[in-house]
Amino acid sequence: MKAYSTSSEAMTALKKEGYIQDFNLHPEWLERPQLDLKLKPEEFHVDKVYRFEGMNNPDDSEVLFAISSSKGGKGLLLDAYGAYAESLSSDMIQKLRVDDATKH
């Protein structure tokens, strides 16, 4: 998997691979507000994960997820590193972990 210097560089490349949707993170699901679509953890797969550290401040870290779903297409979820970890359901936490099925 290619390494990227910035999240915007990774997002541009992933959009060329078809990850064109934007997902929002909620404690129990991913959402595509434009379609009023909510994806439960069992309805999507994390294909790739990229972590980016803030250059001047470690609190500026973020994680970019490339996600696919038969219901929601392919898209991206950009999350501040750990910002929502405490409020996520255990199913969502498990789903957003890198595993053997995630390309890395």
Residue pairs with C-beta under 8 A, 6 or more apart in sequence:
1 48
1 103
1 104
2 13
4 10
4 13
4 50
4 52
6 52
7 50
7 52
7 62
7 64
7 78
10 50
10 52
10 64
11 64
11 76
11 78
14 48
14 64
14 66
14 76
15 76
17 66
17 74
18 74
19 66
19 67
19 74
19 75
19 76
20 73
20 74
20 75
21 32
21 72
21 73
21 74
21 75
21 76
22 32
22 75
22 76
23 30
23 31
23 32
23 39
23 65
23 67
23 72
23 75
23 76
23 77
24 30
24 31
24 32
24 33
24 77
25 31
25 77
25 79
25 84
25 88
25 92
26 38
27 84
27 87
27 88
27 89
27 92
28 40
28 89
28 91
28 92
29 38
29 39
29 40
29 41
29 92
30 38
30 39
30 44
30 67
30 72
30 77
31 37
31 38
31 39
32 39
32 72
32 75
35 72
37 71
37 72
39 69
39 71
39 72
40 91
41 89
41 91
41 92
41 94
41 95
42 91
43 69
43 70
43 71
43 72
44 67
44 68
44 69
44 71
44 72
44 95
45 67
45 68
45 69
45 101
46 65
46 66
46 67
46 95
46 96
46 98
46 102
47 66
47 67
47 68
47 74
47 102
47 103
48 65
48 66
48 102
48 103
48 104
49 63
49 64
49 65
49 66
49 98
49 102
49 104
50 63
50 64
51 61
51 62
51 63
51 64
51 81
52 61
52 62
52 63
52 64
53 60
53 61
54 60
54 61
61 80
61 81
61 82
62 78
62 79
62 80
62 81
63 78
63 79
63 80
63 81
64 76
64 77
64 78
64 79
65 76
65 77
65 78
65 79
65 96
66 74
66 76
67 74
67 75
67 76
67 77
68 74
85 93
88 96
98 104
